[in-house]
Amino acid sequence: MNTKSIAIVTVSALALSACAVSDKEFMGYQDPTWGDANRATMAAQVINPNPEYDTLVPETSAQNAVNAIDRYREGTVEQPERISTTESIGEGPQ
């Protein structure tokens, strides 16, 4: 194949591929439902975008944070009580 034939085949392939485009947005049409799935997912994750609380968030104490860091560095951190979430009730399935 010579270069002229390759050029003709390439141009023809590009022209035919442009005809195969089925997306109407290229022709100036925009689907009004475009992005609905994304908006629905976001709405499902946002319960209340402007919450109003009855009580204010309690103030934090920097001294409590310093004490916790000091206990960690000294190795005197109190271990929390171990709680199991899979306690058996009775003898199990029969």
N, CA, C and O atoms as a CHARMM CRD file, in Angstrom:
* protein
*
  376
    1    1 MET  N      0.83700  -1.18200   0.00000 PROA 1      0.00000
    2    1 MET  CA     0.00000   0.00000   0.00000 PROA 1      0.00000
    3    1 MET  C      0.88100   1.24400   0.00000 PROA 1      0.00000
    4    1 MET  O      1.85500   1.33600   0.74700 PROA 1      0.00000
    5    2 ASN  N      0.52900   2.16600  -0.82500 PROA 2      0.00000
    6    2 ASN  CA     1.30700   3.39500  -0.85800 PROA 2      0.00000
    7    2 ASN  C      0.71400   4.41000   0.11900 PROA 2      0.00000
    8    2 ASN  O     -0.35000   4.17700   0.69200 PROA 2      0.00000
    9    3 THR  N      1.38400   5.50300   0.30100 PROA 3      0.00000
   10    3 THR  CA     0.96000   6.50400   1.28800 PROA 3      0.00000
   11    3 THR  C     -0.35700   7.16500   0.91700 PROA 3      0.00000
   12    3 THR  O     -1.10900   7.58600   1.79500 PROA 3      0.00000
   13    4 LYS  N     -0.64400   7.26200  -0.39300 PROA 4      0.00000
   14    4 LYS  CA    -1.91000   7.86600  -0.80700 PROA 4      0.00000
   15    4 LYS  C     -3.08000   6.97300  -0.40100 PROA 4      0.00000
   16    4 LYS  O     -4.12100   7.47200   0.02800 PROA 4      0.00000
   17    5 SER  N     -2.91900   5.67400  -0.53400 PROA 5      0.00000
   18    5 SER  CA    -3.96400   4.73000  -0.15100 PROA 5      0.00000
   19    5 SER  C     -4.17800   4.74600   1.36400 PROA 5      0.00000
   20    5 SER  O     -5.31300   4.68900   1.83700 PROA 5      0.00000
   21    6 ILE  N     -3.09400   4.82400   2.10800 PROA 6      0.00000
   22    6 ILE  CA    -3.18200   4.87100   3.56800 PROA 6      0.00000
   23    6 ILE  C     -3.90800   6.13600   4.01200 PROA 6      0.00000
   24    6 ILE  O     -4.71700   6.10500   4.93900 PROA 6      0.00000
   25    7 ALA  N     -3.61000   7.25000   3.34300 PROA 7      0.00000
   26    7 ALA  CA    -4.26100   8.51000   3.68400 PROA 7      0.00000
   27    7 ALA  C     -5.75500   8.44200   3.39300 PROA 7      0.00000
   28    7 ALA  O     -6.56500   8.92500   4.18400 PROA 7      0.00000
   29    8 ILE  N     -6.12100   7.84700   2.26700 PROA 8      0.00000
   30    8 ILE  CA    -7.53900   7.73200   1.90300 PROA 8      0.00000
   31    8 ILE  C     -8.27400   6.84400   2.90500 PROA 8      0.00000
   32    8 ILE  O     -9.37900   7.17400   3.33600 PROA 8      0.00000
   33    9 VAL  N     -7.66600   5.72700   3.27300 PROA 9      0.00000
   34    9 VAL  CA    -8.28000   4.81100   4.24100 PROA 9      0.00000
   35    9 VAL  C     -8.43100   5.50300   5.59700 PROA 9      0.00000
   36    9 VAL  O     -9.46200   5.34900   6.25200 PROA 9      0.00000
   37   10 THR  N     -7.43600   6.24800   6.01900 PROA 10     0.00000
   38   10 THR  CA    -7.49200   6.94200   7.30300 PROA 10     0.00000
   39   10 THR  C     -8.58600   7.99600   7.31000 PROA 10     0.00000
   40   10 THR  O     -9.36000   8.07700   8.26400 PROA 10     0.00000
   41   11 VAL  N     -8.66100   8.80500   6.25700 PROA 11     0.00000
   42   11 VAL  CA    -9.68700   9.84300   6.16600 PROA 11     0.00000
   43   11 VAL  C    -11.06600   9.21100   6.11200 PROA 11     0.00000
   44   11 VAL  O    -11.99600   9.70500   6.75000 PROA 11     0.00000
   45   12 SER  N    -11.21300   8.13700   5.36800 PROA 12     0.00000
   46   12 SER  CA   -12.50400   7.44900   5.27200 PROA 12     0.00000
   47   12 SER  C    -12.92600   6.88500   6.63100 PROA 12     0.00000
   48   12 SER  O    -14.09000   6.98100   7.01900 PROA 12     0.00000
   49   13 ALA  N    -11.97500   6.30100   7.34200 PROA 13     0.00000
   50   13 ALA  CA   -12.28300   5.73700   8.66400 PROA 13     0.00000
   51   13 ALA  C    -12.71000   6.83500   9.63300 PROA 13     0.00000
   52   13 ALA  O    -13.65100   6.65000  10.40500 PROA 13     0.00000
   53   14 LEU  N    -12.02700   7.96900   9.59600 PROA 14     0.00000
   54   14 LEU  CA   -12.40300   9.08400  10.46400 PROA 14     0.00000
   55   14 LEU  C    -13.77700   9.62900  10.10900 PROA 14     0.00000
   56   14 LEU  O    -14.56200   9.96400  10.99700 PROA 14     0.00000
   57   15 ALA  N    -14.07100   9.71800   8.83500 PROA 15     0.00000
   58   15 ALA  CA   -15.37200  10.23100   8.39800 PROA 15     0.00000
   59   15 ALA  C    -16.48900   9.28500   8.81200 PROA 15     0.00000
   60   15 ALA  O    -17.54400   9.72900   9.26700 PROA 15     0.00000
   61   16 LEU  N    -16.26700   7.99700   8.65900 PROA 16     0.00000
   62   16 LEU  CA   -17.28300   7.02800   9.05500 PROA 16     0.00000
   63   16 LEU  C    -17.46000   6.97300  10.57100 PROA 16     0.00000
   64   16 LEU  O    -18.57500   6.77600  11.05400 PROA 16     0.00000
   65   17 SER  N    -16.38800   7.14300  11.31600 PROA 17     0.00000
   66   17 SER  CA   -16.51100   7.11200  12.77100 PROA 17     0.00000
   67   17 SER  C    -17.29200   8.31600  13.27500 PROA 17     0.00000
   68   17 SER  O    -17.96600   8.21900  14.30100 PROA 17     0.00000
   69   18 ALA  N    -17.22000   9.43800  12.59000 PROA 18     0.00000
   70   18 ALA  CA   -17.99700  10.62000  12.97500 PROA 18     0.00000
   71   18 ALA  C    -19.48300  10.36600  12.76900 PROA 18     0.00000
   72   18 ALA  O    -20.30700  10.90900  13.50600 PROA 18     0.00000
   73   19 CYS  N    -19.83900   9.55400  11.78500 PROA 19     0.00000
   74   19 CYS  CA   -21.24900   9.23300  11.53500 PROA 19     0.00000
   75   19 CYS  C    -21.80500   8.29700  12.60100 PROA 19     0.00000
   76   19 CYS  O    -23.01500   8.26200  12.82500 PROA 19     0.00000
   77   20 ALA  N    -20.94500   7.55000  13.25000 PROA 20     0.00000
   78   20 ALA  CA   -21.38200   6.56100  14.23200 PROA 20     0.00000
   79   20 ALA  C    -21.65200   7.17800  15.60000 PROA 20     0.00000
   80   20 ALA  O    -22.11100   6.47700  16.50200 PROA 20     0.00000
   81   21 VAL  N    -21.38600   8.45100  15.77800 PROA 21     0.00000
   82   21 VAL  CA   -21.60200   9.08800  17.07700 PROA 21     0.00000
   83   21 VAL  C    -23.08900   9.22100  17.31500 PROA 21     0.00000
   84   21 VAL  O    -23.79600   9.85800  16.53500 PROA 21     0.00000
   85   22 SER  N    -23.56800   8.61500  18.40000 PROA 22     0.00000
   86   22 SER  CA   -24.99200   8.66000  18.69000 PROA 22     0.00000
   87   22 SER  C    -25.31600   9.63400  19.80900 PROA 22     0.00000
   88   22 SER  O    -26.48200   9.79300  20.17000 PROA 22     0.00000
   89   23 ASP  N    -24.31700  10.27900  20.35800 PROA 23     0.00000
   90   23 ASP  CA   -24.54600  11.22600  21.44200 PROA 23     0.00000
   91   23 ASP  C    -25.08000  12.52100  20.85400 PROA 23     0.00000
   92   23 ASP  O    -24.41100  13.16500  20.04600 PROA 23     0.00000
   93   24 LYS  N    -26.27600  12.89900  21.25700 PROA 24     0.00000
   94   24 LYS  CA   -26.91900  14.07500  20.68000 PROA 24     0.00000
   95   24 LYS  C    -26.31600  15.38100  21.18200 PROA 24     0.00000
   96   24 LYS  O    -26.59900  16.44400  20.63000 PROA 24     0.00000
   97   25 GLU  N    -25.48200  15.31300  22.23100 PROA 25     0.00000
   98   25 GLU  CA   -24.89500  16.53900  22.76900 PROA 25     0.00000
   99   25 GLU  C    -23.98500  17.21400  21.73900 PROA 25     0.00000
  100   25 GLU  O    -23.80400  18.43100  21.76700 PROA 25     0.00000
  101   26 PHE  N    -23.41900  16.41900  20.83700 PROA 26     0.00000
  102   26 PHE  CA   -22.57400  16.99300  19.80500 PROA 26     0.00000
  103   26 PHE  C    -23.38200  17.83700  18.82500 PROA 26     0.00000
  104   26 PHE  O    -22.83100  18.68600  18.12500 PROA 26     0.00000
  105   27 MET  N    -24.70000  17.59700  18.78000 PROA 27     0.00000
  106   27 MET  CA   -25.54800  18.33200  17.85900 PROA 27     0.00000
  107   27 MET  C    -26.28100  19.47300  18.55700 PROA 27     0.00000
  108   27 MET  O    -27.23800  20.01100  18.00100 PROA 27     0.00000
  109   28 GLY  N    -25.85900  19.85300  19.75400 PROA 28     0.00000
  110   28 GLY  CA   -26.48000  20.95200  20.45600 PROA 28     0.00000
  111   28 GLY  C    -27.57300  20.53300  21.41100 PROA 28     0.00000
  112   28 GLY  O    -28.12600  21.38400  22.10900 PROA 28     0.00000
  113   29 TYR  N    -27.91300  19.23900  21.47100 PROA 29     0.00000
  114   29 TYR  CA   -28.96000  18.75500  22.35800 PROA 29     0.00000
  115   29 TYR  C    -28.33400  18.32600  23.67400 PROA 29     0.00000
  116   29 TYR  O    -27.32100  17.62600  23.68200 PROA 29     0.00000
  117   30 GLN  N    -28.92700  18.73900  24.78500 PROA 30     0.00000
  118   30 GLN  CA   -28.45600  18.30000  26.09100 PROA 30     0.00000
  119   30 GLN  C    -29.60800  17.62100  26.81500 PROA 30     0.00000
  120   30 GLN  O    -30.69700  18.18400  26.92500 PROA 30     0.00000
  121   31 ASP  N    -29.37200  16.43300  27.30100 PROA 31     0.00000
  122   31 ASP  CA   -30.38600  15.65300  27.99600 PROA 31     0.00000
  123   31 ASP  C    -30.70600  16.31800  29.33200 PROA 31     0.00000
  124   31 ASP  O    -29.79600  16.53500  30.13100 PROA 31     0.00000
  125   32 PRO  N    -31.97500  16.65100  29.59900 PROA 32     0.00000
  126   32 PRO  CA   -32.31300  17.31500  30.86100 PROA 32     0.00000
  127   32 PRO  C    -32.12200  16.42200  32.07900 PROA 32     0.00000
  128   32 PRO  O    -32.04600  16.92700  33.19900 PROA 32     0.00000
  129   33 THR  N    -32.04200  15.10100  31.88700 PROA 33     0.00000
  130   33 THR  CA   -31.84200  14.19800  33.02400 PROA 33     0.00000
  131   33 THR  C    -30.37000  13.83900  33.22600 PROA 33     0.00000
  132   33 THR  O    -30.05200  12.98300  34.05200 PROA 33     0.00000
  133   34 TRP  N    -29.48500  14.47300  32.49400 PROA 34     0.00000
  134   34 TRP  CA   -28.05900  14.18500  32.61300 PROA 34     0.00000
  135   34 TRP  C    -27.58200  14.54700  34.01200 PROA 34     0.00000
  136   34 TRP  O    -27.73800  15.68800  34.44600 PROA 34     0.00000
  137   35 GLY  N    -27.00500  13.58700  34.71800 PROA 35     0.00000
  138   35 GLY  CA   -26.46900  13.81700  36.05400 PROA 35     0.00000
  139   35 GLY  C    -27.45500  13.52600  37.17100 PROA 35     0.00000
  140   35 GLY  O    -27.14200  13.76200  38.33800 PROA 35     0.00000
  141   36 ASP  N    -28.64300  13.01700  36.84500 PROA 36     0.00000
  142   36 ASP  CA   -29.63200  12.72800  37.88300 PROA 36     0.00000
  143   36 ASP  C    -29.14400  11.66500  38.86100 PROA 36     0.00000
  144   36 ASP  O    -29.39200  11.77100  40.06200 PROA 36     0.00000
  145   37 ALA  N    -28.46000  10.65100  38.36600 PROA 37     0.00000
  146   37 ALA  CA   -27.96300   9.59400  39.25200 PROA 37     0.00000
  147   37 ALA  C    -26.96200  10.15700  40.24600 PROA 37     0.00000
  148   37 ALA  O    -26.98000   9.79600  41.42300 PROA 37     0.00000
  149   38 ASN  N    -26.09000  11.03900  39.77600 PROA 38     0.00000
  150   38 ASN  CA   -25.09800  11.65700  40.65500 PROA 38     0.00000
  151   38 ASN  C    -25.77800  12.53400  41.69900 PROA 38     0.00000
  152   38 ASN  O    -25.41400  12.49000  42.87400 PROA 38     0.00000
  153   39 ARG  N    -26.75700  13.32600  41.28700 PROA 39     0.00000
  154   39 ARG  CA   -27.47900  14.18300  42.22700 PROA 39     0.00000
  155   39 ARG  C    -28.26900  13.36000  43.23500 PROA 39     0.00000
  156   39 ARG  O    -28.33400  13.73300  44.40700 PROA 39     0.00000
  157   40 ALA  N    -28.86800  12.25600  42.81700 PROA 40     0.00000
  158   40 ALA  CA   -29.62900  11.40200  43.72400 PROA 40     0.00000
  159   40 ALA  C    -28.71200  10.75500  44.75900 PROA 40     0.00000
  160   40 ALA  O    -29.07900  10.63500  45.92800 PROA 40     0.00000
  161   41 THR  N    -27.53200  10.34200  44.33500 PROA 41     0.00000
  162   41 THR  CA   -26.58200   9.74900  45.27200 PROA 41     0.00000
  163   41 THR  C    -26.11800  10.78800  46.28400 PROA 41     0.00000
  164   41 THR  O    -26.02200  10.48600  47.47400 PROA 41     0.00000
  165   42 MET  N    -25.83300  11.99200  45.83900 PROA 42     0.00000
  166   42 MET  CA   -25.40600  13.04100  46.75200 PROA 42     0.00000
  167   42 MET  C    -26.52800  13.39700  47.73000 PROA 42     0.00000
  168   42 MET  O    -26.26700  13.60700  48.91400 PROA 42     0.00000
  169   43 ALA  N    -27.76300  13.46600  47.25400 PROA 43     0.00000
  170   43 ALA  CA   -28.89500  13.79200  48.12000 PROA 43     0.00000
  171   43 ALA  C    -29.11200  12.70900  49.16700 PROA 43     0.00000
  172   43 ALA  O    -29.52200  13.00500  50.28900 PROA 43     0.00000
  173   44 ALA  N    -28.84200  11.46200  48.81200 PROA 44     0.00000
  174   44 ALA  CA   -28.99700  10.37300  49.76400 PROA 44     0.00000
  175   44 ALA  C    -27.94700  10.44600  50.87300 PROA 44     0.00000
  176   44 ALA  O    -28.18000   9.94300  51.97200 PROA 44     0.00000
  177   45 GLN  N    -26.81300  11.05500  50.60600 PROA 45     0.00000
  178   45 GLN  CA   -25.75000  11.15000  51.59400 PROA 45     0.00000
  179   45 GLN  C    -25.87400  12.39100  52.46700 PROA 45     0.00000
  180   45 GLN  O    -25.30200  12.43600  53.55600 PROA 45     0.00000
  181   46 VAL  N    -26.60300  13.38400  52.01300 PROA 46     0.00000
  182   46 VAL  CA   -26.74500  14.62300  52.77200 PROA 46     0.00000
  183   46 VAL  C    -28.11700  14.60600  53.44000 PROA 46     0.00000
  184   46 VAL  O    -29.14000  14.74000  52.76800 PROA 46     0.00000
  185   47 ILE  N    -28.13800  14.44200  54.75800 PROA 47     0.00000
  186   47 ILE  CA   -29.40700  14.38500  55.47000 PROA 47     0.00000
  187   47 ILE  C    -29.98900  15.77800  55.60900 PROA 47     0.00000
  188   47 ILE  O    -31.13100  16.02400  55.22100 PROA 47     0.00000
  189   48 ASN  N    -29.21000  16.67900  56.15800 PROA 48     0.00000
  190   48 ASN  CA   -29.67600  18.04600  56.34800 PROA 48     0.00000
  191   48 ASN  C    -28.49800  18.97600  56.07000 PROA 48     0.00000
  192   48 ASN  O    -27.56400  19.02800  56.87000 PROA 48     0.00000
  193   49 PRO  N    -28.51600  19.70100  54.97200 PROA 49     0.00000
  194   49 PRO  CA   -27.35900  20.53300  54.62800 PROA 49     0.00000
  195   49 PRO  C    -27.18000  21.73500  55.55800 PROA 49     0.00000
  196   49 PRO  O    -26.07000  22.26100  55.65100 PROA 49     0.00000
  197   50 ASN  N    -28.22100  22.18500  56.24200 PROA 50     0.00000
  198   50 ASN  CA   -28.13000  23.31700  57.16800 PROA 50     0.00000
  199   50 ASN  C    -28.70600  22.93200  58.52100 PROA 50     0.00000
  200   50 ASN  O    -29.79000  23.39200  58.88000 PROA 50     0.00000
  201   51 PRO  N    -27.99600  22.09000  59.28500 PROA 51     0.00000
  202   51 PRO  CA   -28.55000  21.64000  60.55800 PROA 51     0.00000
  203   51 PRO  C    -28.56800  22.76200  61.59700 PROA 51     0.00000
  204   51 PRO  O    -27.71100  23.64500  61.59700 PROA 51     0.00000
  205   52 GLU  N    -29.55100  22.70300  62.46600 PROA 52     0.00000
  206   52 GLU  CA   -29.64500  23.63800  63.59400 PROA 52     0.00000
  207   52 GLU  C    -29.65500  22.80700  64.87200 PROA 52     0.00000
  208   52 GLU  O    -30.48700  21.91300  65.03000 PROA 52     0.00000
  209   53 TYR  N    -28.73300  23.10000  65.78200 PROA 53     0.00000
  210   53 TYR  CA   -28.59300  22.32300  67.00000 PROA 53     0.00000
  211   53 TYR  C    -29.17400  23.08500  68.17800 PROA 53     0.00000
  212   53 TYR  O    -29.08600  24.31200  68.23900 PROA 53     0.00000
  213   54 ASP  N    -29.77600  22.34500  69.12500 PROA 54     0.00000
  214   54 ASP  CA   -30.31800  22.95400  70.33700 PROA 54     0.00000
  215   54 ASP  C    -29.20400  23.41000  71.27500 PROA 54     0.00000
  216   54 ASP  O    -29.30300  24.45900  71.91100 PROA 54     0.00000
  217   55 THR  N    -28.14800  22.61100  71.35300 PROA 55     0.00000
  218   55 THR  CA   -27.02100  22.94900  72.23000 PROA 55     0.00000
  219   55 THR  C    -25.78500  23.18700  71.38500 PROA 55     0.00000
  220   55 THR  O    -25.62800  22.60900  70.30900 PROA 55     0.00000
  221   56 LEU  N    -24.92000  24.03900  71.88300 PROA 56     0.00000
  222   56 LEU  CA   -23.67500  24.32300  71.17600 PROA 56     0.00000
  223   56 LEU  C    -22.69000  23.18500  71.39400 PROA 56     0.00000
  224   56 LEU  O    -22.82800  22.40900  72.33900 PROA 56     0.00000
  225   57 VAL  N    -21.71500  23.09000  70.53500 PROA 57     0.00000
  226   57 VAL  CA   -20.65800  22.10300  70.69200 PROA 57     0.00000
  227   57 VAL  C    -19.84300  22.49200  71.91400 PROA 57     0.00000
  228   57 VAL  O    -19.41700  23.64000  72.03700 PROA 57     0.00000
  229   58 PRO  N    -19.61800  21.53200  72.83100 PROA 58     0.00000
  230   58 PRO  CA   -18.86600  21.89900  74.03800 PROA 58     0.00000
  231   58 PRO  C    -17.44300  22.32500  73.70000 PROA 58     0.00000
  232   58 PRO  O    -16.83000  21.81300  72.76300 PROA 58     0.00000
  233   59 GLU  N    -16.93600  23.26000  74.47300 PROA 59     0.00000
  234   59 GLU  CA   -15.57700  23.73100  74.23900 PROA 59     0.00000
  235   59 GLU  C    -14.58100  22.65600  74.64500 PROA 59     0.00000
  236   59 GLU  O    -14.82900  21.88100  75.56900 PROA 59     0.00000
  237   60 THR  N    -13.46400  22.61700  73.95100 PROA 60     0.00000
  238   60 THR  CA   -12.43400  21.64500  74.27900 PROA 60     0.00000
  239   60 THR  C    -11.38300  22.30100  75.15400 PROA 60     0.00000
  240   60 THR  O    -11.26600  23.52500  75.21600 PROA 60     0.00000
  241   61 SER  N    -10.63100  21.46000  75.82100 PROA 61     0.00000
  242   61 SER  CA    -9.59600  21.96300  76.70700 PROA 61     0.00000
  243   61 SER  C     -8.23300  21.53600  76.16600 PROA 61     0.00000
  244   61 SER  O     -7.97400  20.34800  75.97300 PROA 61     0.00000
  245   62 ALA  N     -7.39200  22.49300  75.93300 PROA 62     0.00000
  246   62 ALA  CA    -6.04900  22.18600  75.44500 PROA 62     0.00000
  247   62 ALA  C     -5.25200  21.44600  76.51700 PROA 62     0.00000
  248   62 ALA  O     -4.37900  20.64100  76.19200 PROA 62     0.00000
  249   63 GLN  N     -5.54400  21.71000  77.78300 PROA 63     0.00000
  250   63 GLN  CA    -4.82400  21.04200  78.87100 PROA 63     0.00000
  251   63 GLN  C     -5.12900  19.54300  78.87500 PROA 63     0.00000
  252   63 GLN  O     -4.24700  18.73400  79.16600 PROA 63     0.00000
  253   64 ASN  N     -6.36900  19.16800  78.55500 PROA 64     0.00000
  254   64 ASN  CA    -6.69500  17.74200  78.47300 PROA 64     0.00000
  255   64 ASN  C     -5.89500  17.06800  77.37100 PROA 64     0.00000
  256   64 ASN  O     -5.43400  15.93900  77.54500 PROA 64     0.00000
  257   65 ALA  N     -5.72400  17.73800  76.24500 PROA 65     0.00000
  258   65 ALA  CA    -4.93900  17.18300  75.14100 PROA 65     0.00000
  259   65 ALA  C     -3.47600  17.03700  75.53600 PROA 65     0.00000
  260   65 ALA  O     -2.84000  16.03400  75.21100 PROA 65     0.00000
  261   66 VAL  N     -2.93700  18.03900  76.23900 PROA 66     0.00000
  262   66 VAL  CA    -1.53900  17.98300  76.69400 PROA 66     0.00000
  263   66 VAL  C     -1.35400  16.82500  77.65900 PROA 66     0.00000
  264   66 VAL  O     -0.37000  16.09100  77.56700 PROA 66     0.00000
  265   67 ASN  N     -2.29500  16.65500  78.58800 PROA 67     0.00000
  266   67 ASN  CA    -2.19200  15.55500  79.55500 PROA 67     0.00000
  267   67 ASN  C     -2.23500  14.20000  78.85900 PROA 67     0.00000
  268   67 ASN  O     -1.50100  13.28800  79.23900 PROA 67     0.00000
  269   68 ALA  N     -3.08100  14.05700  77.84900 PROA 68     0.00000
  270   68 ALA  CA    -3.17000  12.79300  77.11600 PROA 68     0.00000
  271   68 ALA  C     -1.86900  12.50100  76.37300 PROA 68     0.00000
  272   68 ALA  O     -1.41900  11.35500  76.35500 PROA 68     0.00000
  273   69 ILE  N     -1.26300  13.50200  75.76700 PROA 69     0.00000
  274   69 ILE  CA     0.00300  13.31300  75.05400 PROA 69     0.00000
  275   69 ILE  C      1.11300  12.94900  76.03500 PROA 69     0.00000
  276   69 ILE  O      1.94000  12.08300  75.74900 PROA 69     0.00000
  277   70 ASP  N      1.13100  13.61200  77.19500 PROA 70     0.00000
  278   70 ASP  CA     2.14100  13.29200  78.20900 PROA 70     0.00000
  279   70 ASP  C      1.99000  11.85400  78.69800 PROA 70     0.00000
  280   70 ASP  O      2.98500  11.14500  78.84600 PROA 70     0.00000
  281   71 ARG  N      0.74800  11.41300  78.95000 PROA 71     0.00000
  282   71 ARG  CA     0.53400  10.02500  79.38500 PROA 71     0.00000
  283   71 ARG  C      1.00500   9.05200  78.31000 PROA 71     0.00000
  284   71 ARG  O      1.57100   8.00800  78.63200 PROA 71     0.00000
  285   72 TYR  N      0.78000   9.38000  77.03900 PROA 72     0.00000
  286   72 TYR  CA     1.20800   8.51400  75.94900 PROA 72     0.00000
  287   72 TYR  C      2.72900   8.41800  75.90200 PROA 72     0.00000
  288   72 TYR  O      3.28100   7.32800  75.75200 PROA 72     0.00000
  289   73 ARG  N      3.40300   9.55100  76.03000 PROA 73     0.00000
  290   73 ARG  CA     4.87200   9.56600  75.97100 PROA 73     0.00000
  291   73 ARG  C      5.50300   8.85700  77.16100 PROA 73     0.00000
  292   73 ARG  O      6.56100   8.24200  77.02900 PROA 73     0.00000
  293   74 GLU  N      4.85900   8.94100  78.32300 PROA 74     0.00000
  294   74 GLU  CA     5.38800   8.29800  79.52600 PROA 74     0.00000
  295   74 GLU  C      5.03700   6.81400  79.59500 PROA 74     0.00000
  296   74 GLU  O      5.58100   6.08400  80.42400 PROA 74     0.00000
  297   75 GLY  N      4.13700   6.36900  78.73300 PROA 75     0.00000
  298   75 GLY  CA     3.73900   4.96800  78.73500 PROA 75     0.00000
  299   75 GLY  C      2.75000   4.63700  79.83400 PROA 75     0.00000
  300   75 GLY  O      2.64000   3.47500  80.22700 PROA 75     0.00000
  301   76 THR  N      2.03300   5.61900  80.33900 PROA 76     0.00000
  302   76 THR  CA     1.07500   5.39100  81.41900 PROA 76     0.00000
  303   76 THR  C     -0.36700   5.54700  80.92900 PROA 76     0.00000
  304   76 THR  O     -1.24200   5.98900  81.67300 PROA 76     0.00000
  305   77 VAL  N     -0.59600   5.18100  79.68300 PROA 77     0.00000
  306   77 VAL  CA    -1.94000   5.28300  79.12900 PROA 77     0.00000
  307   77 VAL  C     -2.80400   4.18900  79.74400 PROA 77     0.00000
  308   77 VAL  O     -2.39200   3.03200  79.82000 PROA 77     0.00000
  309   78 GLU  N     -4.00200   4.56100  80.18000 PROA 78     0.00000
  310   78 GLU  CA    -4.91600   3.59200  80.75100 PROA 78     0.00000
  311   78 GLU  C     -5.55100   2.79600  79.62100 PROA 78     0.00000
  312   78 GLU  O     -6.11100   3.37300  78.68900 PROA 78     0.00000
  313   79 GLN  N     -5.46600   1.47600  79.70000 PROA 79     0.00000
  314   79 GLN  CA    -6.05800   0.62800  78.67500 PROA 79     0.00000
  315   79 GLN  C     -7.57300   0.59500  78.86100 PROA 79     0.00000
  316   79 GLN  O     -8.05200   0.42400  79.98200 PROA 79     0.00000
  317   80 PRO  N     -8.32300   0.75600  77.78900 PROA 80     0.00000
  318   80 PRO  CA    -9.78400   0.71100  77.91700 PROA 80     0.00000
  319   80 PRO  C    -10.25600  -0.71100  78.22300 PROA 80     0.00000
  320   80 PRO  O     -9.57000  -1.69200  77.93500 PROA 80     0.00000
  321   81 GLU  N    -11.43900  -0.78800  78.81200 PROA 81     0.00000
  322   81 GLU  CA   -12.01800  -2.08200  79.12500 PROA 81     0.00000
  323   81 GLU  C    -12.35600  -2.79900  77.82500 PROA 81     0.00000
  324   81 GLU  O    -12.90500  -2.20700  76.89600 PROA 81     0.00000
  325   82 ARG  N    -12.01900  -4.08300  77.77700 PROA 82     0.00000
  326   82 ARG  CA   -12.26600  -4.84800  76.56000 PROA 82     0.00000
  327   82 ARG  C    -13.73400  -5.25900  76.52800 PROA 82     0.00000
  328   82 ARG  O    -14.25300  -5.83600  77.48300 PROA 82     0.00000
  329   83 ILE  N    -14.38800  -4.95400  75.42100 PROA 83     0.00000
  330   83 ILE  CA   -15.79800  -5.27400  75.26300 PROA 83     0.00000
  331   83 ILE  C    -15.94000  -6.16100  74.03300 PROA 83     0.00000
  332   83 ILE  O    -15.42100  -5.83400  72.96600 PROA 83     0.00000
  333   84 SER  N    -16.62800  -7.26100  74.17500 PROA 84     0.00000
  334   84 SER  CA   -16.86300  -8.14900  73.04600 PROA 84     0.00000
  335   84 SER  C    -18.24000  -7.85700  72.47500 PROA 84     0.00000
  336   84 SER  O    -19.21100  -7.70000  73.21600 PROA 84     0.00000
  337   85 THR  N    -18.31500  -7.78800  71.17900 PROA 85     0.00000
  338   85 THR  CA   -19.60400  -7.52300  70.55100 PROA 85     0.00000
  339   85 THR  C    -20.29200  -8.80000  70.09500 PROA 85     0.00000
  340   85 THR  O    -21.39900  -8.75800  69.55800 PROA 85     0.00000
  341   86 THR  N    -19.64000  -9.93100  70.30800 PROA 86     0.00000
  342   86 THR  CA   -20.22200 -11.20100  69.87200 PROA 86     0.00000
  343   86 THR  C    -20.38400 -12.14600  71.05800 PROA 86     0.00000
  344   86 THR  O    -19.83400 -13.24700  71.07000 PROA 86     0.00000
  345   87 GLU  N    -21.14100 -11.70300  72.04700 PROA 87     0.00000
  346   87 GLU  CA   -21.39800 -12.54900  73.18400 PROA 87     0.00000
  347   87 GLU  C    -22.45900 -13.57300  72.81900 PROA 87     0.00000
  348   87 GLU  O    -23.43000 -13.25700  72.13200 PROA 87     0.00000
  349   88 SER  N    -22.27100 -14.78100  73.27600 PROA 88     0.00000
  350   88 SER  CA   -23.25600 -15.82000  72.96000 PROA 88     0.00000
  351   88 SER  C    -24.39900 -15.75900  73.94500 PROA 88     0.00000
  352   88 SER  O    -24.20200 -15.46600  75.12400 PROA 88     0.00000
  353   89 ILE  N    -25.58100 -16.03500  73.46400 PROA 89     0.00000
  354   89 ILE  CA   -26.77200 -16.07200  74.29900 PROA 89     0.00000
  355   89 ILE  C    -27.25300 -17.51900  74.29600 PROA 89     0.00000
  356   89 ILE  O    -27.85500 -17.97700  73.32500 PROA 89     0.00000
  357   90 GLY  N    -26.99200 -18.21700  75.35700 PROA 90     0.00000
  358   90 GLY  CA   -27.38700 -19.62600  75.41500 PROA 90     0.00000
  359   90 GLY  C    -26.32300 -20.50200  74.80000 PROA 90     0.00000
  360   90 GLY  O    -25.14500 -20.14600  74.76100 PROA 90     0.00000
  361   91 GLU  N    -26.75400 -21.66100  74.31800 PROA 91     0.00000
  362   91 GLU  CA   -25.81300 -22.64500  73.82100 PROA 91     0.00000
  363   91 GLU  C    -25.57700 -22.56700  72.31100 PROA 91     0.00000
  364   91 GLU  O    -24.70100 -23.26000  71.79300 PROA 91     0.00000
  365   92 GLY  N    -26.31700 -21.76600  71.62400 PROA 92     0.00000
  366   92 GLY  CA   -26.13600 -21.64400  70.19000 PROA 92     0.00000
  367   92 GLY  C    -27.18900 -22.42600  69.42300 PROA 92     0.00000
  368   92 GLY  O    -28.12200 -22.96100  70.02200 PROA 92     0.00000
  369   93 PRO  N    -27.05200 -22.49800  68.11400 PROA 93     0.00000
  370   93 PRO  CA   -28.06700 -23.19500  67.30200 PROA 93     0.00000
  371   93 PRO  C    -28.06500 -24.69000  67.55700 PROA 93     0.00000
  372   93 PRO  O    -27.02100 -25.28700  67.82300 PROA 93     0.00000
  373   94 GLN  N    -29.21200 -25.27400  67.47500 PROA 94     0.00000
  374   94 GLN  CA   -29.37300 -26.69700  67.71300 PROA 94     0.00000
  375   94 GLN  C    -29.27100 -27.47000  66.41400 PROA 94     0.00000
  376   94 GLN  O    -29.38300 -28.69600  66.41500 PROA 94     0.00000
